[in-house]
Structure formats: structure tokens, C-alpha cells
Amino acid sequence: MKSLTLSVLLLFSLTAKAGEKTYSSKLILRSGMGQLTNTGTQSGSAVSVGSLNLQYLKFLNERLGLVFGYMAEFDVTNGSMPVSGMEIGSRYYFYNTGTTTTEKSDWGVSRQRSLWNAYFALVYGKRDFYLGPDYQSNDATSTLKGEYAVMNLGAGIDYYLNYRYDLNIELSTSALSFASSDARVNLSETFLRIGIGYVF
């Protein structure tokens, strides 16, 4: 009888359907500080404190996610926002999984999430800049503004706070800065950002 019962249980386990996995998205709000370096003909650099970065992270699997975001750097001294723009990119989690994995099967529902993880990020950003009056122009009302593009590389970690929230820390820098509308301004970025991620 025991042998028959074990055989039935084994047969049931073998015929149970494999569960369908879903991966929770994340909404991440970060602030930080760093440096903007002008690699254009009008060289120079500036420290930025209190930057804002909002990202939505859509996972394709437990390790790879697509990033859609917005960033803004603030000049506290002059009360302006010299650089802002949209961005798109990806994250690859090389250590542990990146988000909550939910699996539904004949046995029920299971959820798994790592205590902490580490990732690499690649982000393309389209930036608008406004750097105040254009002192090289004969027009007294002219301003130094335009746009450029960057390709940023980053590395970061997420640390589990609770079921819904992560602590996120990321260091990123520009591998490439290009396509500026003004040859005098072509900004590269190096930033340390810290924030909170909400797990859907």
C-alpha cells in the first residue's frame, strides 16, 4: 500500500505543470552628487549636489531589465537646473537575481527575492543644458543652451529592505559624450547616486 501511495505521488509530481514565472518591475527614485566635465572647446568642470534621477525598470527575466528614466542636475548656488533629460538603457544582474520572481504552478504560488544583488548598467541619455548667459555673443539676451547625448556605464547594488522596498546605490560615469548642438559644450558625467526602489 505504501509503495502504491508513493508511486501515485511520484506520478503526480512528474505530471504537474511547470509554473509560469513573472518578474516584478521596479520604480527607483535616487539623489546624489558628482561632477560634470565639459569636454567641448569651452572646457571646465562643476560639482553637482542634489541630482534627481527617476527610473522605471522592466525585467525581461530574473537578471536582465530595461531602464526608462529622467534625470536632472541642480546648481544650488545659482538656483538653476543646468542639465536634464530622458534616458533609456539596461541593467544586467551578475550576482543574484534582480527582482521578485513569482512562480505559479499546480502546487500553488511561490515568490523568491535575493537579500542583495549587484549589476552593471548601460544607459543612453539625451540631455538638455542651460548654462546661463552667453558671454561670447554680441546679443546681451543670448543664453548658452542646447543639447547633447551621453552613453553612461555604471555598477551598483540593491539591498533588500522589505517585501516592497530596496536600497539602491550606483556609481556611473560617461564612456562617451557626443552630438552636442554647440561645440563649446559637451558634458560628461560622473555620479554617485543613492535611493529607494519600489518593487511592484
TINUZA-555272 format. One line per field, with one value per atom (N, C-alpha, C, CB): atom name; x, y, z; residue number from 0. Coordinates in pm, whole numbers, always signed. Glycine has a CB too. Layout:
<tilos>
name <- CA  ...
u <- X  ...
v <- Y  ...
w <- Z  ...
resi <- NUM  ...
</tilos>
This chain:
<tilos>
name <- N  CA  C  CB  N  CA  C  CB  N  CA  C  CB  N  CA  C  CB  N  CA  C  CB  N  CA  C  CB  N  CA  C  CB  N  CA  C  CB  N  CA  C  CB  N  CA  C  CB  N  CA  C  CB  N  CA  C  CB  N  CA  C  CB  N  CA  C  CB  N  CA  C  CB  N  CA  C  CB  N  CA  C  CB  N  CA  C  CB  N  CA  C  CB  N  CA  C  CB  N  CA  C  CB  N  CA  C  CB  N  CA  C  CB  N  CA  C  CB  N  CA  C  CB  N  CA  C  CB  N  CA  C  CB  N  CA  C  CB  N  CA  C  CB  N  CA  C  CB  N  CA  C  CB  N  CA  C  CB  N  CA  C  CB  N  CA  C  CB  N  CA  C  CB  N  CA  C  CB  N  CA  C  CB  N  CA  C  CB  N  CA  C  CB  N  CA  C  CB  N  CA  C  CB  N  CA  C  CB  N  CA  C  CB  N  CA  C  CB  N  CA  C  CB  N  CA  C  CB  N  CA  C  CB  N  CA  C  CB  N  CA  C  CB  N  CA  C  CB  N  CA  C  CB  N  CA  C  CB  N  CA  C  CB  N  CA  C  CB  N  CA  C  CB  N  CA  C  CB  N  CA  C  CB  N  CA  C  CB  N  CA  C  CB  N  CA  C  CB  N  CA  C  CB  N  CA  C  CB  N  CA  C  CB  N  CA  C  CB  N  CA  C  CB  N  CA  C  CB  N  CA  C  CB  N  CA  C  CB  N  CA  C  CB  N  CA  C  CB  N  CA  C  CB  N  CA  C  CB  N  CA  C  CB  N  CA  C  CB  N  CA  C  CB  N  CA  C  CB  N  CA  C  CB  N  CA  C  CB  N  CA  C  CB  N  CA  C  CB  N  CA  C  CB  N  CA  C  CB  N  CA  C  CB  N  CA  C  CB  N  CA  C  CB  N  CA  C  CB  N  CA  C  CB  N  CA  C  CB  N  CA  C  CB  N  CA  C  CB  N  CA  C  CB  N  CA  C  CB  N  CA  C  CB  N  CA  C  CB  N  CA  C  CB  N  CA  C  CB  N  CA  C  CB  N  CA  C  CB  N  CA  C  CB  N  CA  C  CB  N  CA  C  CB  N  CA  C  CB  N  CA  C  CB  N  CA  C  CB  N  CA  C  CB  N  CA  C  CB  N  CA  C  CB  N  CA  C  CB  N  CA  C  CB  N  CA  C  CB  N  CA  C  CB  N  CA  C  CB  N  CA  C  CB  N  CA  C  CB  N  CA  C  CB  N  CA  C  CB  N  CA  C  CB  N  CA  C  CB  N  CA  C  CB  N  CA  C  CB  N  CA  C  CB  N  CA  C  CB  N  CA  C  CB  N  CA  C  CB  N  CA  C  CB  N  CA  C  CB  N  CA  C  CB  N  CA  C  CB  N  CA  C  CB  N  CA  C  CB  N  CA  C  CB  N  CA  C  CB  N  CA  C  CB  N  CA  C  CB  N  CA  C  CB  N  CA  C  CB  N  CA  C  CB  N  CA  C  CB  N  CA  C  CB  N  CA  C  CB  N  CA  C  CB  N  CA  C  CB  N  CA  C  CB  N  CA  C  CB  N  CA  C  CB  N  CA  C  CB  N  CA  C  CB  N  CA  C  CB  N  CA  C  CB  N  CA  C  CB  N  CA  C  CB  N  CA  C  CB  N  CA  C  CB  N  CA  C  CB  N  CA  C  CB  N  CA  C  CB  N  CA  C  CB  N  CA  C  CB  N  CA  C  CB  N  CA  C  CB  N  CA  C  CB  N  CA  C  CB  N  CA  C  CB  N  CA  C  CB  N  CA  C  CB  N  CA  C  CB  N  CA  C  CB  N  CA  C  CB  N  CA  C  CB  N  CA  C  CB  N  CA  C  CB  N  CA  C  CB  N  CA  C  CB  N  CA  C  CB  N  CA  C  CB  N  CA  C  CB  N  CA  C  CB  N  CA  C  CB  N  CA  C  CB  N  CA  C  CB  N  CA  C  CB  N  CA  C  CB  N  CA  C  CB  N  CA  C  CB  N  CA  C  CB  N  CA  C  CB  N  CA  C  CB  N  CA  C  CB  N  CA  C  CB  N  CA  C  CB  N  CA  C  CB  N  CA  C  CB  N  CA  C  CB  N  CA  C  CB  N  CA  C  CB  N  CA  C  CB  N  CA  C  CB  N  CA  C  CB  N  CA  C  CB  N  CA  C  CB
u <- +83  +0  +87  -94  +194  +284  +349  +390  +387  +451  +358  +495  +230  +131  +113  -3  +106  +89  +207  +72  +328  +448  +451  +573  +407  +404  +307  +366  +190  +90  +143  -41  +207  +263  +373  +318  +457  +564  +507  +656  +405  +341  +280  +234  +216  +154  +259  +72  +370  +475  +538  +583  +546  +604  +510  +640  +380  +283  +238  +163  +276  +238  +303  +279  +230  +279  +384  +163  +487  +587  +523  +708  +562  +499  +541  +530  +453  +485  +547  +358  +662  +733  +704  +883  +685  +672  +774  +527  +814  +921  +871  +1049  +879  +825  +907  +820  +839  +906  +946  +814  +1032  +1075  +1063  +1221  +1032  +1035  +1138  +893  +1240  +1355  +1370  +1484  +1376  +1399  +1530  +1281  +1623  +1757  +1801  +1857  +1890  +1958  +2106  +1903  +2188  +2330  +2413  +2373  +2538  +2630  +2736  +2696  +2800  +2902  +2962  +2846  +3018  +3087  +3046  +3238  +3025  +3002  +3129  +2877  +3185  +3309  +3282  +3420  +3318  +3296  +3415  +3273  +3391  +3496  +3488  +3485  +3401  +3390  +3503  +3256  +3494  +3600  +3608  +3579  +3499  +3498  +3506  +3368  +3627  +3644  +3619  +3785  +3603  +3578  +3501  +3502  +3476  +3401  +3324  +3494  +3223  +3141  +3091  +3022  +3080  +3026  +2875  +3091  +2803  +2657  +2615  +2591  +2532  +2481  +2329  +2534  +2267  +2121  +2059  +2067  +2131  +2075  +1953  +2181  +1862  +1741  +1743  +1613  +1714  +1709  +1593  +1844  +1500  +1384  +1392  +1250  +1384  +1393  +1282  +1529  +1231  +1139  +1214  +1005  +1214  +1291  +1197  +1394  +1192  +1106  +1193  +1028  +1169  +1253  +1205  +1254  +1300  +1273  +1289  +1366  +1379  +1396  +1451  +1491  +1497  +1537  +1669  +1549  +1741  +1870  +1880  +1977  +1797  +1808  +1685  +1827  +1708  +1597  +1621  +1574  +1513  +1518  +1491  +1416  +1567  +1559  +1499  +1698  +1400  +1344  +1347  +1197  +1407  +1425  +1430  +1547  +1443  +1458  +1560  +1320  +1647  +1745  +1749  +1883  +1787  +1804  +1916  +1671  +2007  +2114  +2085  +2254  +2112  +2078  +2203  +1990  +2199  +2302  +2244  +2345  +2279  +2221  +2262  +2263  +2385  +2438  +2358  +2584  +2330  +2260  +2110  +2320  +2063  +1921  +1869  +1844  +1946  +1906  +1918  +1992  +1868  +1879  +1956  +1736  +2089  +2170  +2159  +2312  +2131  +2126  +2006  +2257  +1932  +1819  +1793  +1690  +1717  +1685  +1635  +1803  +1588  +1537  +1651  +1423  +1630  +1731  +1667  +1832  +1739  +1695  +1818  +1618  +1801  +1917  +1881  +2022  +1978  +1956  +2042  +1986  +1999  +2077  +2093  +2009  +2213  +2234  +2285  +2335  +2209  +2246  +2336  +2119  +2463  +2560  +2573  +2696  +2526  +2530  +2390  +2630  +2332  +2195  +2093  +2176  +1967  +1860  +1820  +1739  +1763  +1741  +1611  +1751  +1513  +1382  +1306  +1301  +1181  +1097  +1052  +975  +1077  +1030  +911  +1145  +797  +675  +648  +553  +628  +602  +472  +719  +381  +253  +256  +134  +218  +216  +96  +348  +85  -24  -14  -23  +104  +125  +87  +269  +79  +48  +135  +66  +161  +238  +362  +152  +477  +600  +664  +699  +728  +797  +939  +721  +1033  +1173  +1236  +1250  +1320  +1392  +1522  +1306  +1630  +1761  +1773  +1872  +1854  +1880  +1953  +1960  +2049  +2116  +2168  +2233  +2195  +2244  +2336  +2128  +2403  +2494  +2473  +2642  +2492  +2462  +2555  +2317  +2558  +2617  +2504  +2719  +2524  +2422  +2483  +2356  +2406  +2442  +2324  +2478  +2346  +2237  +2273  +2201  +2182  +2193  +2104  +2154  +2160  +2082  +2085  +2132  +1970  +1959  +1940  +1841  +2038  +2040  +2013  +2173  +1941  +1928  +2013  +1778  +2086  +2165  +2131  +2315  +2140  +2123  +2228  +1977  +2324  +2439  +2443  +2567  +2330  +2323  +2356  +2416  +2392  +2419  +2535  +2448  +2523  +2630  +2716  +2572  +2826  +2910  +2990  +3004  +2995  +3067  +2978  +3126  +2852  +2759  +2748  +2620  +2726  +2705  +2565  +2727  +2477  +2340  +2338  +2240  +2306  +2308  +2204  +2286  +2102  +1996  +2022  +1861  +2131  +2160  +2201  +2271  +2157  +2193  +2265  +2066  +2346  +2421  +2338  +2562  +2266  +2180  +2181  +2036  +2139  +2137  +2114  +2267  +2169  +2151  +2273  +2023  +2287  +2394  +2350  +2529  +2431  +2398  +2515  +2365  +2483  +2586  +2556  +2596  +2661  +2650  +2721  +2711  +2644  +2699  +2710  +2612  +2820  +2841  +2832  +2978  +2767  +2752  +2759  +2622  +2781  +2777  +2708  +2922  +2625  +2551  +2506  +2433  +2442  +2386  +2245  +2477  +2162  +2032  +2037  +1914  +1986  +1982  +1837  +2072  +1794  +1656  +1623  +1632  +1519  +1471  +1347  +1440  +1251  +1134  +1073  +1029  +956  +894  +879  +758  +858  +831  +947  +714  +1047  +1147  +1290  +1132  +1373  +1517  +1592  +1556  +1712  +1808  +1897  +1891  +1912  +1992  +2111  +1906  +2229  +2350  +2418  +2447  +2450  +2510  +2614  +2403  +2725  +2828  +2832  +2969  +2823  +2823  +2912  +2679  +2959  +3042  +3019  +3192  +3046  +3023  +3138  +3007  +3104  +3202  +3216  +3162  +3109  +3106  +3009  +3065  +3051  +2965  +2974  +3008  +2860  +2865  +2739  +2880  +2738  +2623  +2575  +2509  +2669  +2629  +2586  +2745  +2485  +2436  +2525  +2293  +2618  +2712  +2850  +2667  +2946  +3079  +3149  +3165  +3105  +3169  +3131  +3132  +3017  +2965  +2941  +2834  +3009  +2989  +3021  +3081  +2919  +2939  +2945  +2827  +3043  +3049  +3014  +3190  +2962  +2904  +2969  +2752  +2998  +3039  +2959  +3195  +2877  +2786  +2775  +2648  +2763  +2726  +2583  +2823  +2493  +2352  +2304  +2267  +2222  +2164  +2015  +2231  +1935  +1791  +1716  +1742  +1586  +1494  +1424  +1391  +1415  +1341  +1213  +1427  +1103  +974  +951  +856  +927  +907  +758  +977  +710  +567  +524  +532
v <- -120  +0  +126  +0  +122  +237  +256  +219  +146  +153  +214  +14  +178  +233  +382  +160  +424  +566  +648  +585  +599  +669  +678  +599  +572  +571  +676  +432  +688  +787  +928  +768  +953  +1085  +1120  +1092  +1023  +1045  +1075  +924  +1003  +1025  +1164  +919  +1206  +1338  +1449  +1356  +1431  +1532  +1543  +1500  +1432  +1433  +1495  +1293  +1482  +1534  +1676  +1442  +1727  +1864  +1962  +1898  +2059  +2154  +2246  +2237  +2275  +2371  +2508  +2375  +2580  +2708  +2816  +2752  +2912  +3028  +3134  +3083  +3187  +3285  +3427  +3258  +3516  +3659  +3734  +3710  +3852  +3928  +4068  +3933  +4106  +4234  +4351  +4239  +4455  +4578  +4659  +4661  +4759  +4848  +4993  +4816  +5080  +5225  +5278  +5291  +5346  +5385  +5537  +5318  +5594  +5738  +5757  +5807  +5833  +5847  +5993  +5761  +6024  +6152  +6125  +6246  +6229  +6205  +6327  +6093  +6302  +6411  +6359  +6470  +6454  +6413  +6532  +6316  +6506  +6609  +6607  +6593  +6726  +6746  +6806  +6839  +6741  +6787  +6822  +6680  +6944  +6989  +6949  +7142  +6860  +6817  +6892  +6666  +6994  +7077  +7178  +7148  +7271  +7369  +7467  +7445  +7486  +7572  +7481  +7665  +7437  +7333  +7386  +7276  +7290  +7325  +7213  +7457  +7229  +7128  +7195  +7018  +7124  +7176  +7061  +7260  +7084  +6985  +7002  +6997  +6892  +6895  +6820  +6833  +6884  +6824  +6825  +6899  +6713  +6708  +6670  +6839  +6591  +6547  +6457  +6472  +6459  +6377  +6278  +6466  +6153  +6050  +5955  +5972  +5949  +5861  +5756  +5941  +5628  +5521  +5419  +5452  +5370  +5256  +5139  +5287  +5026  +4910  +4794  +4870  +4754  +4645  +4522  +4686  +4414  +4295  +4202  +4220  +4158  +4059  +3918  +4080  +3903  +3779  +3816  +3677  +3719  +3749  +3826  +3622  +3841  +3910  +4032  +3815  +4040  +4147  +4236  +4088  +4368  +4462  +4581  +4510  +4638  +4759  +4880  +4753  +4987  +5108  +5222  +5148  +5291  +5413  +5518  +5390  +5634  +5727  +5874  +5693  +5955  +6101  +6145  +6175  +6240  +6292  +6444  +6235  +6504  +6649  +6679  +6720  +6764  +6810  +6953  +6800  +6982  +7113  +7192  +7097  +7322  +7417  +7494  +7515  +7449  +7508  +7654  +7428  +7685  +7821  +7922  +7826  +7888  +7981  +7954  +7975  +7852  +7822  +7783  +7939  +7705  +7667  +7515  +7741  +7468  +7327  +7321  +7259  +7314  +7327  +7210  +7344  +7089  +6971  +6885  +6890  +6840  +6749  +6670  +6828  +6561  +6485  +6345  +6478  +6281  +6145  +6047  +6125  +5921  +5819  +5682  +5816  +5595  +5458  +5368  +5443  +5246  +5159  +5022  +5221  +4958  +4824  +4800  +4718  +4702  +4652  +4501  +4688  +4454  +4309  +4274  +4262  +4191  +4150  +4026  +4120  +4046  +3936  +3860  +3990  +3920  +3850  +3847  +3918  +3732  +3711  +3770  +3774  +3743  +3788  +3931  +3695  +4001  +4144  +4187  +4204  +4097  +4138  +4017  +4208  +4040  +3931  +3844  +3985  +3715  +3619  +3543  +3520  +3552  +3482  +3366  +3580  +3248  +3129  +3064  +3028  +3048  +2982  +2842  +3065  +2744  +2606  +2534  +2532  +2405  +2325  +2317  +2185  +2339  +2330  +2460  +2295  +2571  +2699  +2810  +2691  +2911  +3028  +3041  +3158  +3061  +3085  +3215  +2966  +3285  +3409  +3402  +3532  +3449  +3448  +3583  +3336  +3626  +3752  +3746  +3873  +3797  +3792  +3900  +3807  +3872  +3971  +4092  +3909  +4066  +4176  +4124  +4234  +4216  +4178  +4286  +4152  +4256  +4351  +4347  +4320  +4462  +4471  +4568  +4515  +4555  +4653  +4722  +4585  +4850  +4926  +4996  +5030  +5003  +5077  +5167  +4981  +5299  +5394  +5498  +5463  +5518  +5627  +5741  +5579  +5862  +5977  +6090  +6026  +6152  +6272  +6390  +6262  +6480  +6587  +6724  +6588  +6805  +6948  +7024  +6995  +7125  +7204  +7353  +7183  +7419  +7564  +7616  +7604  +7690  +7732  +7882  +7688  +7949  +8092  +8178  +8126  +8305  +8398  +8353  +8537  +8381  +8351  +8477  +8305  +8479  +8599  +8619  +8593  +8519  +8533  +8585  +8399  +8605  +8655  +8807  +8591  +8869  +9013  +9052  +9066  +8952  +8974  +8958  +8875  +9064  +9062  +8968  +9202  +8933  +8845  +8698  +8887  +8671  +8534  +8446  +8535  +8321  +8225  +8105  +8180  +8042  +7924  +7800  +7917  +7752  +7636  +7548  +7679  +7424  +7331  +7189  +7338  +7093  +6953  +6872  +6895  +6757  +6663  +6523  +6703  +6423  +6285  +6223  +6202  +6128  +6056  +5906  +6109  +5828  +5685  +5657  +5600  +5621  +5603  +5456  +5675  +5423  +5290  +5300  +5231  +5202  +5207  +5070  +5272  +5071  +4948  +4982  +4891  +4890  +4920  +4796  +5004  +4821  +4712  +4751  +4681  +4651  +4666  +4585  +4618  +4644  +4573  +4565  +4643  +4446  +4419  +4491  +4268  +4575  +4639  +4568  +4787  +4546  +4464  +4414  +4544  +4356  +4294  +4392  +4238  +4520  +4618  +4713  +4699  +4722  +4827  +4773  +4929  +4836  +4811  +4941  +4754  +4929  +5039  +5023  +5043  +5129  +5124  +5220  +5157  +5172  +5254  +5227  +5224  +5335  +5317  +5424  +5320  +5383  +5473  +5462  +5440  +5577  +5574  +5685  +5589  +5663  +5762  +5755  +5741  +5863  +5868  +5801  +6015  +5701  +5639  +5721  +5494  +5795  +5871  +5987  +5781  +6103  +6222  +6279  +6329  +6300  +6330  +6406  +6201  +6442  +6503  +6630  +6404  +6713  +6839  +6940  +6896  +7018  +7121  +7245  +7161  +7252  +7365  +7306  +7466  +7332  +7272  +7313  +7310  +7423  +7468  +7383  +7613  +7312  +7237  +7092  +7301  +7003  +6859  +6794  +6800  +6771  +6735  +6585  +6794  +6542  +6404  +6404  +6341  +6292  +6286  +6175  +6264  +6205  +6104  +6127  +6109  +6027  +6048  +5925  +6085  +5951  +5850  +5880  +5850  +5782  +5803  +5698  +5796  +5745  +5658  +5684  +5683  +5578  +5598  +5473  +5644  +5480  +5373  +5319  +5423  +5187  +5123  +5061  +5018  +5086  +5024  +4906  +5128  +4789  +4666  +4640  +4545  +4636  +4617  +4473  +4655
w <- +0  +0  +0  +122  +84  +88  -48  +196  -110  -241  -344  -286  -338  -431  -409  -416  -282  -249  -299  -98  -276  -322  -474  -272  -540  -687  -740  -740  -675  -717  -697  -639  -581  -554  -653  -412  -685  -782  -919  -788  -959  -1089  -1095  -1115  -984  -981  -992  -852  -922  -925  -1064  -822  -1135  -1269  -1371  -1311  -1349  -1445  -1412  -1452  -1294  -1259  -1356  -1112  -1399  -1497  -1434  -1555  -1512  -1467  -1454  -1564  -1350  -1324  -1421  -1185  -1443  -1524  -1434  -1597  -1476  -1394  -1442  -1398  -1347  -1376  -1292  -1349  -1341  -1277  -1245  -1367  -1120  -1075  -1128  -922  -1175  -1217  -1094  -1311  -1117  -1009  -1051  -968  -955  -973  -875  -952  -925  -843  -842  -894  -723  -706  -633  -628  -696  -639  -640  -716  -548  -547  -529  -434  -545  -530  -561  -617  -582  -615  -711  -486  -779  -874  -945  -973  -1061  -1136  -1282  -1124  -1336  -1479  -1538  -1505  -1638  -1701  -1846  -1690  -1884  -2021  -2107  -2026  -2202  -2294  -2427  -2319  -2433  -2552  -2559  -2555  -2654  -2673  -2557  -2803  -2486  -2368  -2245  -2363  -2212  -2110  -1970  -2118  -1877  -1737  -1670  -1726  -1542  -1468  -1355  -1413  -1305  -1196  -1111  -1250  -981  -889  -881  -748  -889  -879  -753  -1005  -670  -547  -552  -421  -514  -511  -644  -469  -722  -850  -827  -933  -923  -916  -1032  -921  -1001  -1105  -1076  -1112  -1170  -1158  -1269  -1167  -1232  -1331  -1311  -1322  -1425  -1424  -1485  -1504  -1415  -1456  -1486  -1347  -1614  -1660  -1685  -1790  -1610  -1620  -1732  -1487  -1814  -1918  -1863  -2038  -1769  -1693  -1557  -1768  -1480  -1343  -1333  -1265  -1445  -1442  -1533  -1479  -1634  -1734  -1730  -1874  -1721  -1718  -1809  -1577  -1862  -1943  -1855  -2059  -1878  -1796  -1878  -1742  -1820  -1878  -1768  -1933  -1795  -1684  -1722  -1612  -1617  -1629  -1525  -1609  -1563  -1469  -1475  -1496  -1362  -1356  -1257  -1314  -1299  -1210  -1167  -1279  -1041  -986  -951  -863  -982  -939  -822  -1057  -701  -580  -566  -456  -603  -587  -668  -629  -794  -883  -892  -1020  -823  -824  -961  -774  -1034  -1170  -1188  -1276  -1301  -1338  -1470  -1351  -1464  -1586  -1682  -1548  -1631  -1716  -1679  -1706  -1779  -1756  -1883  -1712  -1870  -1990  -1963  -2078  -2070  -2064  -2091  -2165  -2048  -2072  -2089  -1957  -2158  -2180  -2175  -2317  -2124  -2115  -2061  -2028  -1998  -1946  -1823  -2054  -1745  -1631  -1647  -1494  -1612  -1605  -1466  -1715  -1395  -1260  -1268  -1174  -1236  -1246  -1114  -1288  -1005  -876  -817  -777  -805  -758  -855  -618  -829  -918  -885  -908  -984  -971  -908  -1100  -900  -851  -797  -962  -757  -708  -826  -631  -816  -916  -858  -957  -927  -883  -977  -879  -919  -1000  -955  -989  -1052  -1025  -1085  -1083  -1007  -1054  -994  -1017  -1025  -967  -815  -1026  -764  -619  -547  -588  -621  -558  -615  -406  -534  -576  -487  -570  -549  -473  -520  -489  -426  -457  -402  -399  -483  -441  -469  -514  -375  -392  -314  -346  -372  -308  -203  -412  -100  +4  -52  +119  -140  -210  -343  -124  -433  -565  -619  -661  -727  -791  -942  -756  -1007  -1150  -1221  -1171  -1353  -1443  -1518  -1542  -1549  -1621  -1742  -1527  -1848  -1969  -2003  -2089  -2005  -2024  -2129  -1891  -2224  -2322  -2276  -2466  -2272  -2227  -2328  -2095  -2348  -2431  -2336  -2536  -2329  -2230  -2291  -2158  -2217  -2246  -2146  -2240  -2192  -2098  -2108  -2123  -1994  -1986  -1888  -1940  -1940  -1859  -1837  -1925  -1854  -1825  -1945  -1713  -1922  -2032  -2119  -1976  -2248  -2343  -2357  -2482  -2283  -2280  -2408  -2162  -2494  -2620  -2733  -2660  -2703  -2804  -2797  -2787  -2912  -2916  -2869  -3057  -2863  -2815  -2663  -2884  -2592  -2445  -2387  -2391  -2465  -2414  -2449  -2472  -2521  -2565  -2446  -2671  -2449  -2343  -2403  -2266  -2319  -2362  -2329  -2292  -2430  -2410  -2534  -2375  -2517  -2628  -2579  -2707  -2652  -2614  -2655  -2679  -2593  -2625  -2584  -2555  -2615  -2579  -2504  -2705  -2416  -2341  -2342  -2196  -2328  -2304  -2172  -2424  -2071  -1937  -1899  -1835  -1833  -1776  -1624  -1820  -1562  -1418  -1354  -1382  -1223  -1143  -1012  -1119  -965  -844  -770  -876  -655  -575  -529  -452  -508  -442  -313  -535  -204  -77  -28  +30  +3  +45  +176  +60  +176  +299  +352  +273  +264  +295  +164  +380  +172  +54  -62  +91  -33  -137  -168  -99  -82  -98  -99  +11  -183  -192  -165  -332  -110  -109  -231  +25  -310  -432  -422  -555  -458  -464  -598  -344  -671  -804  -831  -913  -890  -939  -1091  -876  -1159  -1306  -1361  -1360  -1482  -1549  -1699  -1515  -1768  -1913  -1988  -1960  -2067  -2156  -2283  -2189  -2317  -2441  -2426  -2560  -2475  -2479  -2620  -2370  -2686  -2829  -2874  -2910  -3002  -3070  -3002  -3078  -2958  -2895  -3001  -2811  -2966  -3058  -3057  -3022  -2961  -2950  -2921  -2837  -3010  -2996  -2867  -3115  -2807  -2683  -2563  -2657  -2572  -2458  -2496  -2405  -2426  -2444  -2309  -2561  -2229  -2089  -2067  -2005  -1990  -1941  -1793  -1966  -1745  -1611  -1528  -1619  -1402  -1306  -1178  -1278  -1140  -1027  -938  -1077  -809  -711  -669  -587  -691  -660  -559  -789  -466  -363  -358  -222  -347  -343  -303  -476  -322  -283  -408  -179  -416  -524  -471  -592  -540  -506  -598  -517  -539  -616  -631  -546  -754  -779  -752  -923
resi <- 0  0  0  0  1  1  1  1  2  2  2  2  3  3  3  3  4  4  4  4  5  5  5  5  6  6  6  6  7  7  7  7  8  8  8  8  9  9  9  9  10  10  10  10  11  11  11  11  12  12  12  12  13  13  13  13  14  14  14  14  15  15  15  15  16  16  16  16  17  17  17  17  18  18  18  18  19  19  19  19  20  20  20  20  21  21  21  21  22  22  22  22  23  23  23  23  24  24  24  24  25  25  25  25  26  26  26  26  27  27  27  27  28  28  28  28  29  29  29  29  30  30  30  30  31  31  31  31  32  32  32  32  33  33  33  33  34  34  34  34  35  35  35  35  36  36  36  36  37  37  37  37  38  38  38  38  39  39  39  39  40  40  40  40  41  41  41  41  42  42  42  42  43  43  43  43  44  44  44  44  45  45  45  45  46  46  46  46  47  47  47  47  48  48  48  48  49  49  49  49  50  50  50  50  51  51  51  51  52  52  52  52  53  53  53  53  54  54  54  54  55  55  55  55  56  56  56  56  57  57  57  57  58  58  58  58  59  59  59  59  60  60  60  60  61  61  61  61  62  62  62  62  63  63  63  63  64  64  64  64  65  65  65  65  66  66  66  66  67  67  67  67  68  68  68  68  69  69  69  69  70  70  70  70  71  71  71  71  72  72  72  72  73  73  73  73  74  74  74  74  75  75  75  75  76  76  76  76  77  77  77  77  78  78  78  78  79  79  79  79  80  80  80  80  81  81  81  81  82  82  82  82  83  83  83  83  84  84  84  84  85  85  85  85  86  86  86  86  87  87  87  87  88  88  88  88  89  89  89  89  90  90  90  90  91  91  91  91  92  92  92  92  93  93  93  93  94  94  94  94  95  95  95  95  96  96  96  96  97  97  97  97  98  98  98  98  99  99  99  99  100  100  100  100  101  101  101  101  102  102  102  102  103  103  103  103  104  104  104  104  105  105  105  105  106  106  106  106  107  107  107  107  108  108  108  108  109  109  109  109  110  110  110  110  111  111  111  111  112  112  112  112  113  113  113  113  114  114  114  114  115  115  115  115  116  116  116  116  117  117  117  117  118  118  118  118  119  119  119  119  120  120  120  120  121  121  121  121  122  122  122  122  123  123  123  123  124  124  124  124  125  125  125  125  126  126  126  126  127  127  127  127  128  128  128  128  129  129  129  129  130  130  130  130  131  131  131  131  132  132  132  132  133  133  133  133  134  134  134  134  135  135  135  135  136  136  136  136  137  137  137  137  138  138  138  138  139  139  139  139  140  140  140  140  141  141  141  141  142  142  142  142  143  143  143  143  144  144  144  144  145  145  145  145  146  146  146  146  147  147  147  147  148  148  148  148  149  149  149  149  150  150  150  150  151  151  151  151  152  152  152  152  153  153  153  153  154  154  154  154  155  155  155  155  156  156  156  156  157  157  157  157  158  158  158  158  159  159  159  159  160  160  160  160  161  161  161  161  162  162  162  162  163  163  163  163  164  164  164  164  165  165  165  165  166  166  166  166  167  167  167  167  168  168  168  168  169  169  169  169  170  170  170  170  171  171  171  171  172  172  172  172  173  173  173  173  174  174  174  174  175  175  175  175  176  176  176  176  177  177  177  177  178  178  178  178  179  179  179  179  180  180  180  180  181  181  181  181  182  182  182  182  183  183  183  183  184  184  184  184  185  185  185  185  186  186  186  186  187  187  187  187  188  188  188  188  189  189  189  189  190  190  190  190  191  191  191  191  192  192  192  192  193  193  193  193  194  194  194  194  195  195  195  195  196  196  196  196  197  197  197  197  198  198  198  198  199  199  199  199
</tilos>
